[in-house]
Amino acid sequence: MPLGALRPTPLVEQATERLREQITQGEWSVGTKLPGENALAQILGVGRSTVREALRALAGAGLVQPRQGAGVFVIATKPQEDWPTSLRRAAVTDVYEVRMLIEVEAAQMAAQRRTDDDLVALDKALAHRRDAAEAGDAEFVDADIALHAAVVAAAHNPVLTGLFAEFVPVLRQGLIDLVELLGLRSGDPNHGDDGHTLLVEAIARADAESAGRTLREELKRTLERLHAI
C-alpha cells in the first residue's frame, strides 16, 4: 500500500497505523531503514512531531528501533502483544497459578493493613456471595470474584489491585466453565463458603499467616480441578 496524505485528525493515530501497515504488509522488511522524519512528514502530510510520536508508538510495539546517528530501523513485522491480549490467549491454568502468587501475598498484606472500612467491605462481600448461592453460576462466580477483589483491595497496594483487575476477565470465564463442567454447586450451592469465611475471619483478627494459608489451600484445590479437566 503506497503512502499518502492523511485526513486532519487524529493525526498521530493515523500516522501510526499507516506506518504499521507498511511494515506488517511487507513493504518495509526487517532490517530496512525508514525514511527520515522530514521525508515521512512530507509524504504523510503531517508535522515532524506527529511522525516522531508515531515512530515512538511503533517502537513501543516492538516493530522499529531507533539507532543513534543511524536512523530508525524495522526490527519485526509483527507487533508484540500487550499484556491484556497475552492474558486472553493464556491457558486458564497458567493464569490461575499466577493468581495464587498474587492473592496469597495480598491476603497476608490485607491482614496487616486492613482498616475498619475494609472489614465492613469484606463482610458485605461475603454476605453477597452467600446471597448469590440462590442465583446462577455466572452470578455466583461474580460474587466470588468480588470477595477476592475486596481482599486484594484491603492490601492497599494499587499495583496489586490493578494486576488482579487484569486477571478478572480470564478468571471469570474459566471459573464459570469449571463450575458448570464439574457441577460444583449441584450438591452445595454455596460451594466454598467455609474457606471464605475462615479467610475473612483471619484478616479481621490480623492473622497474616492464617489468611495466606487459608487462601492458598482454597486456590490450590481449584487449580487441581482445573488441571484435571
Residue pairs with C-beta under 8 A, 6 or more apart in sequence:
1 21
1 22
1 25
1 27
3 18
3 22
3 43
3 44
4 43
4 44
5 43
5 44
5 45
6 14
6 15
6 18
6 44
6 45
6 46
7 14
11 46
11 50
12 50
12 53
12 54
12 57
15 40
15 44
15 46
15 50
15 51
15 53
15 54
16 53
16 54
16 57
16 58
18 44
19 34
19 40
19 54
19 55
19 58
20 58
20 61
20 63
20 79
21 27
22 28
23 58
23 63
23 64
23 74
23 77
24 63
24 77
24 78
24 79
26 77
28 34
28 74
29 74
29 77
30 74
30 75
30 76
30 77
31 73
31 74
32 73
32 74
33 70
33 71
33 72
33 73
34 40
34 55
34 64
34 71
34 72
34 73
34 74
35 43
36 71
37 48
37 51
37 52
37 55
38 48
40 51
41 47
41 48
41 50
41 51
44 50
44 51
55 64
55 66
55 72
58 64
59 65
59 66
59 72
61 79
61 80
62 75
62 76
62 79
62 80
63 74
63 75
63 76
63 77
63 79
64 72
64 73
64 74
64 75
65 72
65 73
65 75
66 72
66 73
67 73
81 89
83 166
84 166
87 95
87 166
87 167
87 169
87 170
88 169
88 170
90 170
92 170
92 171
92 173
92 174
92 177
92 226
93 223
93 226
93 227
95 167
95 170
95 171
95 174
96 171
96 174
96 219
96 222
96 223
96 226
97 223
98 167
99 164
99 167
99 171
99 219
100 216
100 219
100 220
100 223
102 152
102 160
102 163
102 164
102 167
103 148
103 151
103 152
103 164
103 215
103 219
104 212
104 215
104 216
104 219
105 155
105 160
105 212
106 151
106 152
106 155
106 157
106 160
106 164
107 151
107 155
107 199
107 202
107 203
107 208
107 211
107 212
107 214
107 215
108 208
108 209
108 211
108 212
109 155
109 156
109 157
109 160
109 208
110 118
110 151
110 152
110 154
110 155
110 203
110 211
111 202
111 203
111 205
111 206
111 207
111 208
111 210
111 211
111 212
112 206
112 208
113 154
113 155
113 156
114 122
114 154
114 203
114 204
114 206
115 154
118 150
118 153
118 154
118 203
119 203
119 204
121 150
121 153
121 154
122 147
122 150
122 151
122 154
122 200
122 203
122 204
123 200
124 150
125 143
125 146
125 147
125 149
125 150
126 147
126 196
126 197
126 200
128 143
128 146
128 147
129 140
129 143
129 144
129 146
129 147
129 190
129 193
129 196
130 190
130 193
131 143
132 139
132 140
132 142
132 143
132 144
133 140
133 185
133 189
133 190
133 193
134 189
135 143
137 176
137 179
137 180
137 185
138 176
140 179
140 185
140 189
140 191
141 172
141 175
141 176
141 179
142 172
144 175
144 192
144 196
145 168
145 171
145 172
145 175
147 196
147 200
148 164
149 164
149 165
149 168
151 199
151 203
151 215
152 160
152 161
152 164
153 161
154 203
155 161
174 226
175 222
178 184
178 222
178 225
178 226
178 229
179 185
179 191
181 229
182 225
182 229
184 191
184 225
185 191
192 218
195 214
195 217
195 218
196 218
198 210
198 214
199 211
199 214
199 215
199 218
202 208
202 210
202 211
202 214
203 211
